[in-house]
Amino acid sequence: MQEDIRRAAEAFKKQTRKLSQEESLKHFDIQRAQYDKEHSEFIKQYEHKNCYLCGKHFKTLSKAEPCLHWLLRMCKFRKKDFPKLTEKFDFYQISAFLRWVANAECGVKNINNLDEECSDRKVFEITVKWKNVEWTLDCSKNDFEGHKGTRTEFPHWHFQMRIDGKQFINFNDYHIRFSKDDQLKIVLEKDRDSGFIHSFGPGGLGMQEHMDRLAEDPDGFIANAMSTNNPVEGAVHLQSFVKGPEGGIPIEKINQAMKMARETGKTLVHCFREVLRDDNEVSISTILSPSESVPEIAKRSERKRR
C-alpha cells in the first residue's frame, strides 16, 4: 500500500511540473470557488443549526445515514456509533467539518494546529474546540507507517473526544484507517518539492495559518491585532515594549496616545505607534503568542513496544 502511494505521489509531482503558472493559478481559482460555494452553504445551514451535509437538524440522528454532525453531540450520538462515521468519511472530510464548525463559533482560536506545539514524532497533532466539545486528531510517524507485526499493521490515526472536559472517546479506543486519498495528500504535504498545498478554505483556517500571516505581513498583522478592543480575548496575546529617547517620551505625546485610545477603543500600544510614528528615537517591540483562550493540544502517550 505504501509503495502504491509513493508511486502516485511521484506521478502527481511529474504532472504538476508540466503545468504552466497560468494553468496552476486557474486550477487554484477553481478549487477556491468550490470551497467558497460549499462553505457558504455550510454557514447558511449552520445558522439554523442544520447540517449542510445531510440537511437535517443537529439534534437529529439517523443510523441509516451516518453524518459528521453527530460529533457535535447535540443528538444522542454514542461512542459505539463512531466507527460508522469513520467508515463513511475519511480523515480530511472529518477534519474539514470540525474546523468549519469551530471557526464558525469564534474563529481560528478554536483550532490549535501550531507546528511549535506538535511533537517531532507526529505527522499531525490538532485539537479543535466547539462550545463544550473538544476533539483531538493525532497520528505519529509509526501510526502512519503501520505497526509492523501487529493487528494494526496499516496506516491509521487516533481520535479523542471530550465533552465538558469528561472522557467520551479515548485515543486508544480506535485505530482509524486512512483512505488512499488521505495517504496521498499527507505524503504530498510533507514533500516540500511536490507543489501540493491542501487547503480547508478560509472557513477552516487554524492558528498555524493565522500565525503564518505574521511572516507574510508582520506590520499589517500586528496593526490588525492591535485594532481590536480586547486582543487578549482573540487569537493572539500581545506584549509590547515602548522604549523612548534618553529624556523620555514627551508628556503631550503620552496624553495624545491615551486620548486616542479612549476615543477609538483601540489598544494603547496601537495609539502609541500612531502618535510616535515619525519619532526615530522611539522603538516599539511587540511579542505575539497564542492567547490563553486557544485550547492546548491534548497529548497522546505512545505505547512503547517491547
N, C-alpha and C positions, 0 to 999 in steps of 0.2 A: 504493500500500500504506500509506504513512504517513498519508495523508488518511483512509483507512478506519479506521485505528487511533485516530486523533484523534476521529472521529465516535463510535466505540464507547466511548471514554473519557468523552465528554460524555454519552452515553446512560446509562452506568453512574452517573455523578455525579447525574444527574437522578433516577434510580431510587432511589439510596441516600438522597437528601434527603427522599424521601417516607416513608421508614421511621421509625417511632417509636423511641424509645430502647429500649423493651421488645423490639421486633422485632429491633433491631440486636444487643442482648445475646443474644437467643435464637439468632440466626444465628452469633454468635461462639462460643457454648457448643457448638453442633452441630459447628462446624469444629474446635474444641479436642478434642471427644470423638473425632472421626475421626482427628486427629493422634495422640492418646494410644493409640488402638487399634492404629493402624499402627505406631507406634514400639514398642509393647510386643511386637508380633510380630517386629519388626526385632531387638530385643535378644535375644529368645528364640532366634532363629536365629543371631545374631552370636556368642553364647556358644559355639555348637557349630561355629563357622567355616562356617556355611551362609548363603546369600543368601536374604533374605526375598522377593525379587522373583521369582526363578526356582526357589527351593527346592534348588538344587544347592550342593555344597561350593565354597568359594572357589577351590580348585585346579582346578575343572572349567571347561573352555572348550568350548562347543558353538557352532560357527559358524552353525548353523541357528537358534540362539536367542541373539542378542547380549544381553549383560547388563552392567550397570554394575559388577558385582563384578570384571570384567576389569581395571578401573582399579587394583585393589589389587595387581596384578601377582604374585599367588600362583599364577596359571595361566600358560600360555605365550602370553600376550597380546602381539601385535606392533604396532608403530606403524601399519602399513598397515591394521590392523583397526579403528583408531579411528573412521573415517567410518561404520562400521556402527553404532556407538553413537550418534553424533550424528544419524543418520537415524531412529533409533527413539526416542531420548529428547531432550527439549528442555532448555534451559538450567536451568530451575528444578528439573527432575527430577534432573539431574546434580548441581546444587548441593546439593540436599537429601540425596542419598545420600552425597556426600563429607563434608558437615557431620556427618551422623549417625555415620559410621564414625570420624571424627576425634574427635568428642565422646565416643563410647563408649570410646575408648582412654584419654584422660586429660583430658576436659573442654574448656572454652571456650578454653583457652590454645593449642590446636592450630589455632584459626581466627582469622586476623588479617583482620578486615574493618573496622579502625579508620578512621573518617572522616578523622581528622587526618593519617593516613599515605597517604591517597588523593589523587591529583592532581586539581586543579580541572578538568582537561581530560577526566577519565574519568567514565563513567557508573558503573562499578564497578571495583575492583581488590581481589581477595580471594586470599589464599594460605592453603591448607589443608594440614596435615601429618598423616600417619598412619604410624607406625613409621618405615620408611626411605624412604617415598614422600612427595613434595611436589607439590601441584598449585596452579597459579595460573590464575584466571579473570579476564580483562581485556577491557574494552570502553571505547574512547574515544567522545567525542561524535560524532566523524567516522565511526567504525565504525557507530554506531547509525543515523546518517542514511544511510549507504552512500556509498562513494567515487564521486562523480559522474564520469561519463565513463570509468570503468574496468570491468574484468571483475568487480569486487566492488561493483557499484552496488546493493547490497542490505544491509539491516540485519544485522550479524553481530558475533561476538565471537571472542576468541582464547583459546587454551589452551596451557599449558605443563606438562610433567610431568618431574620429576626423580626418579631412583632412586639412592639413596646419593650424592646430590649430582651425579650424572652426567646428561648430556643423554639424554632419551628422546623427548619430543615438544617441539618449539620453537614459540614464539608464531607465527612466520611460516610454519609448515607448513600451517596450515588457516585458512580464513575460514569460521566456523561460522554458518550461518543461524539467526536467531531464528525461533521459531514465532510465529504470530499471537498466541497466548496469552502468550508471553514478552513481546512488544512491548507488549501492552495492560497487563500487570502493571507493567512498567517505567515506562510513561507515567503510570500512576495513582500509583505510588510516589513519583515525582518531583513530582507535583502535590499540594501541601500541602492544597488545598481539596477533594481527591477523597474524603477519608474512608476511603481504602483503605490497609490495612496488611497486607503479606504476612508470614506467619509460617512458619518452618520447624519450629515446635513447640519444646518445651523441649529436645528432643534435638538441635536444630540451632542453638542459641544460640552466637554468636561473641563475640569480645572487645568489639565495639561495644555489643551488647546488655548484656553484663556491666558495662561501664563506665557505661551509661545508668542502671543501678541506683544509682550514686553520686548522680546528680542527684535521683532519687526519694526515696532514704533514705540520706543520707551517713553518719549515725551508725551505722545498722544495718549498712551495707556495710563500714565500717571495723572495727566490732566483730567482724563475722564473719571478715573477712580476718585480723585480729589473733589470732583464737582458734585458728588452725591452728598446728601445731608448727613448720613452716618455710614462712612465707608467700613467701619468695623463690623457692621451687620451684613455687609456684602460679601463678595467672594475673596477679597484680599484685605489684609491688615497693613496699614501704612504707619511707618515710624520715620519721622523726618527730623533733621537737624539743621538749624539755621546758624551759620557762622558769619558774623559781621566783621567789619574792619576793626582795627585796634581801639578806636574810640567808641565802638559800639554802634548800634543802629539808631538813627535819629528818632526821637520820641514821636514826631509828627508822622513818620512813616509807619511806626507801630500802630498809632491811632487810626491811620488811614486803612491799614490792613484789617484791624478789628472792626471798624465801621463797615467795610465791605463785606466781611463775614456775616455780620448781623443782618445786613440788608439783603444779601443774596442767598444766605443759607449755605454757602459753600464753606469748605474747610478753611481754617485759619492759615494753614500752610499754603494752600492754593492761592489765597489772597496775598500772602507774603510774596509768593512767586510773581504775581502780577504787579504788585507795588514796587518790588525791588528788581524788576526785570532788567533795567538798564544800569544797575549798580554793579560794576565789575568786581568790586571788593567784597561782595557778599556771595557766599556759596550755600546752596541748599541741597542737602543729600537726603534721599528717600530710600528706605529699605522696604521692599514688599515681601510679604509672606502670606500663605493661605490663612484666612481668618479662622477663628475658633469654631465658627458655625459649619465649616467643612468637615464632614464625617471622616474619622480615621479609617484607614484601610484595615479591615478585620484580617488578622493573620492566621494562617493555617499552619500547624506544625506537621512537617512531613515525617512520616514513619520511616525510620531507618531500617534497611534490610540487613538481615544477619549474614 
